[in-house]
Structure formats: C-alpha cells, structure tokens
Amino acid sequence: VQLQAFGGGLVQAGGSLRLSCVASGGTFSSYAMAWFRQAPGKEREFVAAISWSGGTSYYATSVGGRFTISRDNAGNRVYLQMNSLQPEDTAVYSCAAGIIAFNARSYYTRYDKYTYWGKGTLVTVSS
C-alpha cells in the first residue's frame, strides 16, 4: 500500500486546514487509518485514527473537538479536518495504514500497529 498525504500549508492561528491522504496498491477498506504528527525536536505523536469501516474514531486529547477524521473507502482516501488551529499544532503530519485486530483505543493510538506510512505534509500555524 502506498500512501500520499497532502493539504498542508501555512495558516494563522484560529484557521482551518483539511489534510487528505490517498492510498493505492491495496485494499484500502481493509485497513484502519491514522494520522500522526511530529513537531521539530519532538517525538512522533498520535493525532487521530479511524476504523476500516469508519464507524469508530479516536483522537488525541490535544485535538479532540477541533479535529475530525473521516474516510472515503470508495475513493481510497482519508481526511483530517483541522479547525481552530494553534501554533502548537505545527508539525509534519503523516498518514498510516494498518490492520488493527482489536477495537480498542490502546491499539489504534500505537504507531507500531501501522504497517504503511506516507510521506508527511507540513502544517505551520503562525501566531
């Protein structure tokens, strides 16, 4: 499975961006999808994840209520709608795909549960 994320850019604090990730080369609907981010000098962190069906989603506490993850299985895409962006959201955002065996938050938030990763897209939020 090949993943490509796009939609990043520069936005002012309080603004919005929508990230997209397109998948190819596999059965997209079989995979749970997630977004992770990595800020300069910091560890990679979980942002949001969605089950293969789209019926379940999980969010990091820091983005809950501001970000929304969704997917389009027919179009092989996953999205991350980001609202009320803050400077601390500045990071490279990457999408990932994996087979998640158990419907538990602890599985969906672990980066080692995801097999395929796309090249990230940079989001910069100015104050």
N, CA, C and O atoms as a GROMACS GRO file, in nm:
protein
  508
    1VAL      N    1   0.084  -0.118   0.000
    1VAL     CA    2   0.000   0.000   0.000
    1VAL      C    3   0.089   0.124   0.000
    1VAL      O    4   0.180   0.138   0.082
    2GLN      N    5   0.060   0.211  -0.092
    2GLN     CA    6   0.131   0.338  -0.098
    2GLN      C    7   0.037   0.449  -0.052
    2GLN      O    8  -0.079   0.454  -0.092
    3LEU      N    9   0.090   0.536   0.032
    3LEU     CA   10   0.011   0.645   0.087
    3LEU      C   11   0.076   0.778   0.054
    3LEU      O   12   0.199   0.791   0.059
    4GLN      N   13  -0.005   0.874   0.022
    4GLN     CA   14   0.047   1.008  -0.004
    4GLN      C   15  -0.045   1.109   0.062
    4GLN      O   16  -0.165   1.114   0.035
    5ALA      N   17   0.013   1.189   0.149
    5ALA     CA   18  -0.061   1.293   0.219
    5ALA      C   19  -0.037   1.428   0.154
    5ALA      O   20   0.072   1.456   0.105
    6PHE      N   21  -0.139   1.509   0.154
    6PHE     CA   22  -0.125   1.644   0.103
    6PHE      C   23  -0.229   1.734   0.168
    6PHE      O   24  -0.321   1.688   0.235
    7GLY      N   25  -0.211   1.864   0.146
    7GLY     CA   26  -0.305   1.960   0.202
    7GLY      C   27  -0.246   2.049   0.310
    7GLY      O   28  -0.313   2.140   0.359
    8GLY      N   29  -0.120   2.025   0.347
    8GLY     CA   30  -0.057   2.110   0.447
    8GLY      C   31  -0.029   2.249   0.394
    8GLY      O   32  -0.045   2.276   0.275
    9GLY      N   33   0.013   2.335   0.484
    9GLY     CA   34   0.045   2.471   0.443
    9GLY      C   35   0.059   2.562   0.562
    9GLY      O   36   0.068   2.516   0.676
   10LEU      N   37   0.062   2.690   0.535
   10LEU     CA   38   0.075   2.792   0.639
   10LEU      C   39  -0.062   2.853   0.666
   10LEU      O   40  -0.133   2.893   0.574
   11VAL      N   41  -0.098   2.858   0.794
   11VAL     CA   42  -0.227   2.914   0.832
   11VAL      C   43  -0.210   2.993   0.960
   11VAL      O   44  -0.123   2.962   1.042
   12GLN      N   45  -0.293   3.093   0.979
   12GLN     CA   46  -0.288   3.171   1.102
   12GLN      C   47  -0.362   3.098   1.214
   12GLN      O   48  -0.451   3.017   1.189
   13ALA      N   49  -0.324   3.128   1.334
   13ALA     CA   50  -0.391   3.070   1.450
   13ALA      C   51  -0.541   3.097   1.441
   13ALA      O   52  -0.584   3.208   1.409
   14GLY      N   53  -0.619   2.994   1.471
   14GLY     CA   54  -0.763   3.003   1.461
   14GLY      C   55  -0.819   2.958   1.327
   14GLY      O   56  -0.940   2.944   1.311
   15GLY      N   57  -0.730   2.936   1.232
   15GLY     CA   58  -0.771   2.896   1.099
   15GLY      C   59  -0.792   2.746   1.087
   15GLY      O   60  -0.783   2.672   1.184
   16SER      N   61  -0.821   2.703   0.964
   16SER     CA   62  -0.852   2.563   0.937
   16SER      C   63  -0.773   2.513   0.817
   16SER      O   64  -0.736   2.588   0.727
   17LEU      N   65  -0.750   2.384   0.819
   17LEU     CA   66  -0.690   2.313   0.706
   17LEU      C   67  -0.755   2.176   0.696
   17LEU      O   68  -0.802   2.122   0.795
   18ARG      N   69  -0.756   2.122   0.576
   18ARG     CA   70  -0.803   1.986   0.556
   18ARG      C   71  -0.693   1.906   0.489
   18ARG      O   72  -0.653   1.936   0.376
   19LEU      N   73  -0.645   1.805   0.559
   19LEU     CA   74  -0.545   1.716   0.504
   19LEU      C   75  -0.614   1.598   0.437
   19LEU      O   76  -0.719   1.552   0.481
   20SER      N   77  -0.553   1.552   0.331
   20SER     CA   78  -0.601   1.433   0.261
   20SER      C   79  -0.489   1.333   0.248
   20SER      O   80  -0.372   1.369   0.242
   21CYS      N   81  -0.526   1.208   0.244
   21CYS     CA   82  -0.429   1.100   0.223
   21CYS      C   83  -0.492   1.003   0.124
   21CYS      O   84  -0.601   0.950   0.148
   22VAL      N   85  -0.423   0.980   0.014
   22VAL     CA   86  -0.476   0.889  -0.087
   22VAL      C   87  -0.393   0.761  -0.086
   22VAL      O   88  -0.271   0.765  -0.077
   23ALA      N   89  -0.461   0.648  -0.094
   23ALA     CA   90  -0.397   0.518  -0.090
   23ALA      C   91  -0.406   0.450  -0.225
   23ALA      O   92  -0.502   0.468  -0.300
   24SER      N   93  -0.305   0.371  -0.255
   24SER     CA   94  -0.305   0.293  -0.378
   24SER      C   95  -0.231   0.163  -0.354
   24SER      O   96  -0.147   0.153  -0.265
   25GLY      N   97  -0.263   0.063  -0.435
   25GLY     CA   98  -0.190  -0.063  -0.431
   25GLY      C   99  -0.238  -0.164  -0.329
   25GLY      O  100  -0.168  -0.262  -0.305
   26GLY      N  101  -0.351  -0.144  -0.269
   26GLY     CA  102  -0.401  -0.239  -0.172
   26GLY      C  103  -0.552  -0.226  -0.157
   26GLY      O  104  -0.617  -0.146  -0.225
   27THR      N  105  -0.606  -0.306  -0.068
   27THR     CA  106  -0.750  -0.298  -0.040
   27THR      C  107  -0.771  -0.199   0.073
   27THR      O  108  -0.766  -0.234   0.190
   28PHE      N  109  -0.795  -0.076   0.035
   28PHE     CA  110  -0.800   0.034   0.132
   28PHE      C  111  -0.899   0.006   0.244
   28PHE      O  112  -0.872   0.034   0.360
   29SER      N  113  -1.014  -0.050   0.208
   29SER     CA  114  -1.119  -0.070   0.307
   29SER      C  115  -1.085  -0.175   0.412
   29SER      O  116  -1.160  -0.193   0.508
   30SER      N  117  -0.974  -0.243   0.396
   30SER     CA  118  -0.932  -0.343   0.494
   30SER      C  119  -0.854  -0.281   0.610
   30SER      O  120  -0.837  -0.344   0.714
   31TYR      N  121  -0.809  -0.160   0.591
   31TYR     CA  122  -0.715  -0.101   0.684
   31TYR      C  123  -0.776   0.006   0.773
   31TYR      O  124  -0.857   0.088   0.730
   32ALA      N  125  -0.736   0.002   0.899
   32ALA     CA  126  -0.756   0.118   0.984
   32ALA      C  127  -0.658   0.225   0.936
   32ALA      O  128  -0.549   0.194   0.888
   33MET      N  129  -0.698   0.350   0.952
   33MET     CA  130  -0.614   0.461   0.907
   33MET      C  131  -0.592   0.557   1.023
   33MET      O  132  -0.677   0.572   1.111
   34ALA      N  133  -0.477   0.621   1.021
   34ALA     CA  134  -0.446   0.713   1.130
   34ALA      C  135  -0.362   0.828   1.079
   34ALA      O  136  -0.298   0.821   0.974
   35TRP      N  137  -0.364   0.934   1.157
   35TRP     CA  138  -0.275   1.047   1.136
   35TRP      C  139  -0.186   1.060   1.260
   35TRP      O  140  -0.233   1.055   1.373
   36PHE      N  141  -0.058   1.075   1.235
   36PHE     CA  142   0.040   1.105   1.338
   36PHE      C  143   0.109   1.236   1.299
   36PHE      O  144   0.106   1.276   1.183
   37ARG      N  145   0.170   1.300   1.395
   37ARG     CA  146   0.244   1.421   1.364
   37ARG      C  147   0.375   1.424   1.442
   37ARG      O  148   0.389   1.361   1.546
   38GLN      N  149   0.469   1.499   1.388
   38GLN     CA  150   0.597   1.515   1.455
   38GLN      C  151   0.641   1.660   1.440
   38GLN      O  152   0.663   1.709   1.329
   39ALA      N  153   0.652   1.726   1.553
   39ALA     CA  154   0.699   1.864   1.556
   39ALA      C  155   0.852   1.865   1.566
   39ALA      O  156   0.911   1.768   1.612
   40PRO      N  157   0.914   1.973   1.524
   40PRO     CA  158   1.061   1.982   1.531
   40PRO      C  159   1.112   1.956   1.672
   40PRO      O  160   1.068   2.020   1.768
   41GLY      N  161   1.205   1.864   1.684
   41GLY     CA  162   1.265   1.834   1.813
   41GLY      C  163   1.180   1.754   1.907
   41GLY      O  164   1.215   1.736   2.024
   42LYS      N  165   1.067   1.705   1.858
   42LYS     CA  166   0.977   1.628   1.945
   42LYS      C  167   0.953   1.489   1.889
   42LYS      O  168   0.981   1.460   1.772
   43GLU      N  169   0.898   1.403   1.975
   43GLU     CA  170   0.865   1.268   1.934
   43GLU      C  171   0.739   1.268   1.846
   43GLU      O  172   0.657   1.359   1.852
   44ARG      N  173   0.729   1.164   1.764
   44ARG     CA  174   0.606   1.146   1.687
   44ARG      C  175   0.491   1.120   1.783
   44ARG      O  176   0.507   1.049   1.883
   45GLU      N  177   0.376   1.177   1.754
   45GLU     CA  178   0.261   1.156   1.841
   45GLU      C  179   0.135   1.127   1.761
   45GLU      O  180   0.118   1.171   1.647
   46PHE      N  181   0.050   1.051   1.823
   46PHE     CA  182  -0.078   1.014   1.766
   46PHE      C  183  -0.169   1.136   1.760
   46PHE      O  184  -0.172   1.218   1.852
   47VAL      N  185  -0.244   1.147   1.649
   47VAL     CA  186  -0.340   1.256   1.634
   47VAL      C  187  -0.483   1.202   1.629
   47VAL      O  188  -0.567   1.242   1.709
   48ALA      N  189  -0.509   1.112   1.534
   48ALA     CA  190  -0.644   1.059   1.516
   48ALA      C  191  -0.637   0.929   1.438
   48ALA      O  192  -0.542   0.904   1.363
   49ALA      N  193  -0.738   0.844   1.458
   49ALA     CA  194  -0.746   0.718   1.387
   49ALA      C  195  -0.891   0.685   1.360
   49ALA      O  196  -0.982   0.732   1.428
   50ILE      N  197  -0.911   0.601   1.257
   50ILE     CA  198  -1.046   0.562   1.219
   50ILE      C  199  -1.044   0.416   1.178
   50ILE      O  200  -0.950   0.370   1.112
   51SER      N  201  -1.148   0.344   1.216
   51SER     CA  202  -1.156   0.202   1.183
   51SER      C  203  -1.178   0.182   1.034
   51SER      O  204  -1.207   0.276   0.960
   52TRP      N  205  -1.165   0.056   0.990
   52TRP     CA  206  -1.176   0.027   0.847
   52TRP      C  207  -1.312   0.067   0.791
   52TRP      O  208  -1.323   0.106   0.674
   53SER      N  209  -1.415   0.057   0.873
   53SER     CA  210  -1.550   0.089   0.827
   53SER      C  211  -1.584   0.237   0.843
   53SER      O  212  -1.680   0.286   0.784
   54GLY      N  213  -1.503   0.306   0.922
   54GLY     CA  214  -1.536   0.444   0.952
   54GLY      C  215  -1.629   0.459   1.070
   54GLY      O  216  -1.668   0.570   1.106
   55GLY      N  217  -1.666   0.347   1.130
   55GLY     CA  218  -1.763   0.352   1.238
   55GLY      C  219  -1.707   0.394   1.373
   55GLY      O  220  -1.782   0.434   1.462
   56THR      N  221  -1.576   0.384   1.387
   56THR     CA  222  -1.512   0.419   1.514
   56THR      C  223  -1.394   0.512   1.487
   56THR      O  224  -1.318   0.491   1.393
   57SER      N  225  -1.380   0.612   1.569
   57SER     CA  226  -1.267   0.703   1.556
   57SER      C  227  -1.213   0.739   1.694
   57SER      O  228  -1.286   0.735   1.794
   58TYR      N  229  -1.087   0.772   1.698
   58TYR     CA  230  -1.019   0.808   1.822
   58TYR      C  231  -0.936   0.934   1.798
   58TYR      O  232  -0.888   0.959   1.687
   59TYR      N  233  -0.920   1.012   1.903
   59TYR     CA  234  -0.846   1.136   1.892
   59TYR      C  235  -0.753   1.154   2.011
   59TYR      O  236  -0.780   1.108   2.122
   60ALA      N  237  -0.643   1.222   1.984
   60ALA     CA  238  -0.558   1.264   2.094
   60ALA      C  239  -0.633   1.371   2.173
   60ALA      O  240  -0.711   1.448   2.118
   61THR      N  241  -0.608   1.373   2.302
   61THR     CA  242  -0.676   1.470   2.387
   61THR      C  243  -0.651   1.613   2.339
   61THR      O  244  -0.740   1.698   2.347
   62SER      N  245  -0.532   1.639   2.290
   62SER     CA  246  -0.495   1.775   2.250
   62SER      C  247  -0.571   1.826   2.128
   62SER      O  248  -0.573   1.946   2.103
   63VAL      N  249  -0.632   1.735   2.052
   63VAL     CA  250  -0.701   1.779   1.930
   63VAL      C  251  -0.851   1.750   1.932
   63VAL      O  252  -0.924   1.791   1.842
   64GLY      N  253  -0.897   1.679   2.035
   64GLY     CA  254  -1.038   1.645   2.043
   64GLY      C  255  -1.126   1.769   2.042
   64GLY      O  256  -1.099   1.866   2.112
   65GLY      N  257  -1.232   1.764   1.960
   65GLY     CA  258  -1.322   1.876   1.948
   65GLY      C  259  -1.280   1.977   1.844
   65GLY      O  260  -1.358   2.063   1.805
   66ARG      N  261  -1.155   1.967   1.797
   66ARG     CA  262  -1.106   2.058   1.693
   66ARG      C  263  -1.080   1.986   1.561
   66ARG      O  264  -1.101   2.043   1.454
   67PHE      N  265  -1.034   1.861   1.569
   67PHE     CA  266  -1.001   1.784   1.451
   67PHE      C  267  -1.106   1.676   1.428
   67PHE      O  268  -1.164   1.624   1.524
   68THR      N  269  -1.129   1.642   1.302
   68THR     CA  270  -1.221   1.534   1.267
   68THR      C  271  -1.157   1.448   1.158
   68THR      O  272  -1.115   1.498   1.054
   69ILE      N  273  -1.152   1.318   1.185
   69ILE     CA  274  -1.100   1.225   1.085
   69ILE      C  275  -1.218   1.159   1.016
   69ILE      O  276  -1.320   1.128   1.079
   70SER      N  277  -1.205   1.136   0.886
   70SER     CA  278  -1.310   1.069   0.809
   70SER      C  279  -1.244   0.994   0.695
   70SER      O  280  -1.126   1.014   0.665
   71ARG      N  281  -1.321   0.906   0.632
   71ARG     CA  282  -1.264   0.829   0.522
   71ARG      C  283  -1.368   0.807   0.414
   71ARG      O  284  -1.489   0.810   0.438
   72ASP      N  285  -1.317   0.784   0.295
   72ASP     CA  286  -1.400   0.754   0.179
   72ASP      C  287  -1.343   0.626   0.119
   72ASP      O  288  -1.246   0.630   0.043
   73ASN      N  289  -1.403   0.514   0.151
   73ASN     CA  290  -1.349   0.386   0.105
   73ASN      C  291  -1.361   0.370  -0.046
   73ASN      O  292  -1.277   0.305  -0.109
   74ALA      N  293  -1.462   0.427  -0.104
   74ALA     CA  294  -1.478   0.417  -0.249
   74ALA      C  295  -1.368   0.495  -0.322
   74ALA      O  296  -1.326   0.458  -0.431
   75GLY      N  297  -1.322   0.603  -0.258
   75GLY     CA  298  -1.220   0.686  -0.320
   75GLY      C  299  -1.080   0.663  -0.266
   75GLY      O  300  -0.985   0.731  -0.305
   76ASN      N  301  -1.067   0.564  -0.174
   76ASN     CA  302  -0.936   0.531  -0.117
   76ASN      C  303  -0.869   0.651  -0.050
   76ASN      O  304  -0.750   0.674  -0.066
   77ARG      N  305  -0.948   0.726   0.026
   77ARG     CA  306  -0.894   0.845   0.090
   77ARG      C  307  -0.934   0.853   0.237
   77ARG      O  308  -1.039   0.804   0.278
   78VAL      N  309  -0.848   0.915   0.312
   78VAL     CA  310  -0.877   0.951   0.449
   78VAL      C  311  -0.847   1.099   0.465
   78VAL      O  312  -0.755   1.153   0.403
   79TYR      N  313  -0.928   1.164   0.549
   79TYR     CA  314  -0.916   1.309   0.564
   79TYR      C  315  -0.894   1.344   0.711
   79TYR      O  316  -0.930   1.270   0.802
   80LEU      N  317  -0.834   1.460   0.730
   80LEU     CA  318  -0.824   1.517   0.864
   80LEU      C  319  -0.862   1.664   0.854
   80LEU      O  320  -0.786   1.747   0.803
   81GLN      N  321  -0.982   1.695   0.902
   81GLN     CA  322  -1.027   1.833   0.908
   81GLN      C  323  -0.977   1.894   1.037
   81GLN      O  324  -1.006   1.846   1.146
   82MET      N  325  -0.900   2.002   1.024
   82MET     CA  326  -0.840   2.065   1.141
   82MET      C  327  -0.893   2.207   1.155
   82MET      O  328  -0.871   2.292   1.069
   83ASN      N  329  -0.962   2.231   1.263
   83ASN     CA  330  -1.018   2.364   1.291
   83ASN      C  331  -0.953   2.423   1.415
   83ASN      O  332  -0.889   2.352   1.493
   84SER      N  333  -0.969   2.553   1.431
   84SER     CA  334  -0.914   2.624   1.548
   84SER      C  335  -0.768   2.588   1.569
   84SER      O  336  -0.726   2.554   1.680
   85LEU      N  337  -0.691   2.594   1.463
   85LEU     CA  338  -0.551   2.556   1.471
   85LEU      C  339  -0.473   2.652   1.559
   85LEU      O  340  -0.499   2.772   1.563
   86GLN      N  341  -0.377   2.595   1.630
   86GLN     CA  342  -0.293   2.670   1.722
   86GLN      C  343  -0.146   2.649   1.686
   86GLN      O  344  -0.112   2.548   1.624
   87PRO      N  345  -0.058   2.740   1.724
   87PRO     CA  346   0.084   2.724   1.692
   87PRO      C  347   0.140   2.589   1.736
   87PRO      O  348   0.230   2.536   1.670
   88GLU      N  349   0.090   2.533   1.844
   88GLU     CA  350   0.140   2.404   1.890
   88GLU      C  351   0.097   2.289   1.801
   88GLU      O  352   0.142   2.176   1.820
   89ASP      N  353   0.011   2.315   1.704
   89ASP     CA  354  -0.026   2.212   1.606
   89ASP      C  355   0.075   2.206   1.491
   89ASP      O  356   0.064   2.118   1.405
   90THR      N  357   0.170   2.296   1.488
   90THR     CA  358   0.272   2.295   1.384
   90THR      C  359   0.352   2.166   1.389
   90THR      O  360   0.409   2.131   1.492
   91ALA      N  361   0.355   2.096   1.276
   91ALA     CA  362   0.423   1.966   1.270
   91ALA      C  363   0.415   1.913   1.127
   91ALA      O  364   0.344   1.966   1.042
   92VAL      N  365   0.489   1.806   1.106
   92VAL     CA  366   0.472   1.727   0.984
   92VAL      C  367   0.368   1.620   1.015
   92VAL      O  368   0.384   1.542   1.109
   93TYR      N  369   0.263   1.617   0.936
   93TYR     CA  370   0.153   1.522   0.957
   93TYR      C  371   0.166   1.408   0.856
   93TYR      O  372   0.180   1.430   0.736
   94SER      N  373   0.161   1.286   0.908
   94SER     CA  374   0.173   1.168   0.823
   94SER      C  375   0.052   1.077   0.841
   94SER      O  376  -0.002   1.064   0.951
   95CYS      N  377   0.010   1.015   0.731
   95CYS     CA  378  -0.097   0.917   0.741
   95CYS      C  379  -0.038   0.776   0.743
   95CYS      O  380   0.071   0.752   0.692
   96ALA      N  381  -0.111   0.685   0.803
   96ALA     CA  382  -0.064   0.549   0.819
   96ALA      C  383  -0.179   0.452   0.806
   96ALA      O  384  -0.294   0.486   0.835
   97ALA      N  385  -0.149   0.330   0.762
   97ALA     CA  386  -0.249   0.226   0.744
   97ALA      C  387  -0.204   0.099   0.813
   97ALA      O  388  -0.085   0.064   0.812
   98GLY      N  389  -0.298   0.030   0.873
   98GLY     CA  390  -0.264  -0.096   0.939
   98GLY      C  391  -0.387  -0.180   0.964
   98GLY      O  392  -0.500  -0.131   0.961
   99ILE      N  393  -0.363  -0.307   0.989
   99ILE     CA  394  -0.470  -0.398   1.028
   99ILE      C  395  -0.475  -0.398   1.181
   99ILE      O  396  -0.380  -0.442   1.246
  100ILE      N  397  -0.583  -0.350   1.236
  100ILE     CA  398  -0.599  -0.341   1.381
  100ILE      C  399  -0.692  -0.454   1.424
  100ILE      O  400  -0.810  -0.456   1.388
  101ALA      N  401  -0.638  -0.546   1.502
  101ALA     CA  402  -0.713  -0.667   1.536
  101ALA      C  403  -0.820  -0.642   1.642
  101ALA      O  404  -0.922  -0.710   1.644
  102PHE      N  405  -0.796  -0.548   1.730
  102PHE     CA  406  -0.888  -0.526   1.840
  102PHE      C  407  -0.940  -0.384   1.840
  102PHE      O  408  -0.864  -0.290   1.819
  103ASN      N  409  -1.066  -0.371   1.861
  103ASN     CA  410  -1.130  -0.240   1.858
  103ASN      C  411  -1.112  -0.172   1.993
  103ASN      O  412  -1.206  -0.155   2.070
  104ALA      N  413  -0.987  -0.132   2.018
  104ALA     CA  414  -0.955  -0.069   2.145
  104ALA      C  415  -0.865   0.051   2.119
  104ALA      O  416  -0.776   0.046   2.034
  105ARG      N  417  -0.888   0.157   2.193
  105ARG     CA  418  -0.810   0.279   2.173
  105ARG      C  419  -0.660   0.253   2.185
  105ARG      O  420  -0.580   0.311   2.111
  106SER      N  421  -0.623   0.168   2.277
  106SER     CA  422  -0.481   0.142   2.301
  106SER      C  423  -0.411   0.084   2.180
  106SER      O  424  -0.290   0.098   2.165
  107TYR      N  425  -0.487   0.018   2.092
  107TYR     CA  426  -0.429  -0.035   1.970
  107TYR      C  427  -0.419   0.074   1.863
  107TYR      O  428  -0.317   0.086   1.795
  108TYR      N  429  -0.523   0.149   1.848
  108TYR     CA  430  -0.528   0.247   1.741
  108TYR      C  431  -0.429   0.362   1.760
  108TYR      O  432  -0.389   0.426   1.663
  109THR      N  433  -0.389   0.387   1.882
  109THR     CA  434  -0.301   0.501   1.906
  109THR      C  435  -0.153   0.467   1.899
  109THR      O  436  -0.069   0.557   1.910
  110ARG      N  437  -0.119   0.341   1.882
  110ARG     CA  438   0.021   0.299   1.878
  110ARG      C  439   0.075   0.301   1.737
  110ARG      O  440   0.017   0.241   1.646
  111TYR      N  441   0.186   0.371   1.718
  111TYR     CA  442   0.240   0.383   1.582
  111TYR      C  443   0.288   0.248   1.530
  111TYR      O  444   0.291   0.227   1.409
  112ASP      N  445   0.328   0.155   1.618
  112ASP     CA  446   0.380   0.027   1.572
  112ASP      C  447   0.270  -0.068   1.524
  112ASP      O  448   0.300  -0.178   1.477
  113LYS      N  449   0.143  -0.027   1.536
  113LYS     CA  450   0.034  -0.107   1.483
  113LYS      C  451   0.006  -0.077   1.336
  113LYS      O  452  -0.077  -0.142   1.273
  114TYR      N  453   0.077   0.021   1.282
  114TYR     CA  454   0.055   0.063   1.144
  114TYR      C  455   0.172   0.020   1.057
  114TYR      O  456   0.288   0.046   1.088
  115THR      N  457   0.139  -0.047   0.948
  115THR     CA  458   0.241  -0.107   0.862
  115THR      C  459   0.289  -0.012   0.753
  115THR      O  460   0.407  -0.012   0.718
  116TYR      N  461   0.198   0.066   0.701
  116TYR     CA  462   0.229   0.150   0.586
  116TYR      C  463   0.220   0.298   0.626
  116TYR      O  464   0.129   0.341   0.696
  117TRP      N  465   0.318   0.372   0.578
  117TRP     CA  466   0.327   0.514   0.611
  117TRP      C  467   0.348   0.596   0.485
  117TRP      O  468   0.420   0.556   0.393
  118GLY      N  469   0.285   0.710   0.482
  118GLY     CA  470   0.306   0.802   0.373
  118GLY      C  471   0.405   0.911   0.411
  118GLY      O  472   0.432   0.934   0.529
  119LYS      N  473   0.458   0.975   0.311
  119LYS     CA  474   0.543   1.091   0.335
  119LYS      C  475   0.456   1.203   0.390
  119LYS      O  476   0.345   1.226   0.341
  120GLY      N  477   0.505   1.270   0.491
  120GLY     CA  478   0.424   1.369   0.559
  120GLY      C  479   0.404   1.498   0.483
  120GLY      O  480   0.470   1.526   0.383
  121THR      N  481   0.310   1.576   0.534
  121THR     CA  482   0.284   1.709   0.481
  121THR      C  483   0.296   1.808   0.596
  121THR      O  484   0.247   1.784   0.706
  122LEU      N  485   0.364   1.920   0.570
  122LEU     CA  486   0.394   2.016   0.675
  122LEU      C  487   0.279   2.112   0.699
  122LEU      O  488   0.226   2.172   0.606
  123VAL      N  489   0.241   2.124   0.825
  123VAL     CA  490   0.142   2.221   0.869
  123VAL      C  491   0.212   2.322   0.959
  123VAL      O  492   0.274   2.284   1.059
  124THR      N  493   0.204   2.447   0.923
  124THR     CA  494   0.263   2.554   1.003
  124THR      C  495   0.155   2.652   1.043
  124THR      O  496   0.084   2.708   0.959
  125VAL      N  497   0.142   2.673   1.174
  125VAL     CA  498   0.041   2.764   1.227
  125VAL      C  499   0.113   2.883   1.288
  125VAL      O  500   0.191   2.868   1.382
  126SER      N  501   0.086   3.000   1.235
  126SER     CA  502   0.151   3.121   1.286
  126SER      C  503   0.062   3.188   1.392
  126SER      O  504  -0.060   3.180   1.386
  127SER      N  505   0.128   3.252   1.487
  127SER     CA  506   0.053   3.318   1.596
  127SER      C  507   0.016   3.461   1.560
  127SER      O  508  -0.047   3.530   1.641
   0.00000   0.00000   0.00000
